[in-house]
């Protein structure tokens, strides 16, 4: 595992722990399909929550939030549709959250965007 991958894994671990402290239950990590990936899939009561974790060590390129472009959102939505179909939760309510880690600052954006 490269240093970058290790940092990404540590960021996902921190995000998962933060969400668990706030009552979300982790269902799956790193769900991948052709064309998209979801970092964390959680349950928040009846909601399925698809979570994108973005880690930036500096704000030189706009910080973590700036890296979640419309194209990235489209790939997340594509992967979420695949997961919902495969898991049998096709019609269950869901939302898209982002956990942004800029240096030491962790920010959780609930319902960051919609499909």
Phi and psi in degrees as a GROMACS rama.xvg file:
@    title "Ramachandran Plot"
@    xaxis  label "Phi"
@    yaxis  label "Psi"
@TYPE xy
-75.2494  166.268  UNK-2
-59.5468  -40.1261  UNK-3
-63.7858  -42.8517  UNK-4
-65.2754  -38.1021  UNK-5
-64.2724  -40.9053  UNK-6
-64.5925  -41.1877  UNK-7
-62.7546  -42.7209  UNK-8
-62.6381  -42.4757  UNK-9
-64.1916  -38.1498  UNK-10
-64.2447  -42.9768  UNK-11
-64.7555  -39.5385  UNK-12
-60.7197  -44.6898  UNK-13
-64.2586  -41.2011  UNK-14
-64.5341  -45.2191  UNK-15
-61.2996  -41.8474  UNK-16
-65.2731  -41.9539  UNK-17
-61.7834  -46.1377  UNK-18
-65.1134  -39.1489  UNK-19
-62.8037  -39.4193  UNK-20
-62.8077  -22.745  UNK-21
-102.632  17.0599  UNK-22
94.5483  0.398986  UNK-23
-83.2509  145.786  UNK-24
-108.648  123.601  UNK-25
-69.7731  129.331  UNK-26
-105.501  -42.901  UNK-27
-158.158  151.708  UNK-28
-121.164  146.88  UNK-29
50.6311  53.6916  UNK-30
-76.0732  124.004  UNK-31
-122.959  138.649  UNK-32
-136.636  166.151  UNK-33
-60.2038  118.32  UNK-34
99.5092  -3.90131  UNK-35
-171.414  162.321  UNK-36
-147.824  145.216  UNK-37
-119.302  127.102  UNK-38
-68.0942  -51.1206  UNK-39
-135.702  138.934  UNK-40
-121.026  124.341  UNK-41
-128.741  165.987  UNK-42
-112.385  133.01  UNK-43
-125.794  88.3867  UNK-44
63.5767  -126.12  UNK-45
-81.5396  -8.28261  UNK-46
-87.8949  138.021  UNK-47
-89.5582  129.711  UNK-48
-117.309  120.812  UNK-49
-97.339  123.796  UNK-50
-118.84  126.89  UNK-51
-100.711  126.526  UNK-52
-106.244  125.836  UNK-53
-123.302  127.459  UNK-54
-119.013  128.952  UNK-55
-135.579  133.241  UNK-56
-87.3634  -15.9421  UNK-57
-147.475  163.427  UNK-58
-97.1788  19.7223  UNK-59
-57.5499  -28.2459  UNK-60
-115.534  27.4703  UNK-61
99.8732  -0.435733  UNK-62
80.8852  -179.319  UNK-63
-65.2768  -42.259  UNK-64
-62.5559  -36.7465  UNK-65
-66.3522  -18.1056  UNK-66
-85.3003  -2.61023  UNK-67
-98.222  82.3325  UNK-68
-80.529  172.401  UNK-69
-60.253  -37.8521  UNK-70
-64.7123  -42.2423  UNK-71
-62.3405  -43.5967  UNK-72
-59.1628  -41.1955  UNK-73
-61.1673  -40.4504  UNK-74
-67.5593  -36.9973  UNK-75
-65.4996  -43.0956  UNK-76
-63.2117  -42.6401  UNK-77
-57.9977  -48.7063  UNK-78
-64.336  -39.0438  UNK-79
-62.8892  -41.7287  UNK-80
-61.0708  -41.5276  UNK-81
-63.119  -45.0716  UNK-82
-62.8576  -44.3332  UNK-83
-60.2617  -42.0091  UNK-84
-67.1084  -43.0785  UNK-85
-71.2466  -32.4186  UNK-86
-86.2041  -9.79746  UNK-87
82.5274  11.1368  UNK-88
-102.8  28.0756  UNK-89
-47.6243  -37.5106  UNK-90
-107.771  7.16887  UNK-91
-73.422  149.675  UNK-92
-67.7745  144.675  UNK-93
-146.747  167.575  UNK-94
-147.363  164.709  UNK-95
-114.823  118.773  UNK-96
-111.643  160.043  UNK-97
-129.926  138.776  UNK-98
-112.501  118.189  UNK-99
-106.804  127.75  UNK-100
-121.605  107.295  UNK-101
-110.295  102.921  UNK-102
64.7774  -117.294  UNK-103
-97.1281  -4.19362  UNK-104
-90.7614  119.579  UNK-105
-107.516  127.556  UNK-106
-126.613  129.064  UNK-107
-104.501  116.991  UNK-108
-102.72  106.006  UNK-109
-77.7275  140.737  UNK-110
51.992  51.2304  UNK-111
-65.1617  -32.2934  UNK-112
-158.658  168.324  UNK-113
-126.384  161.113  UNK-114
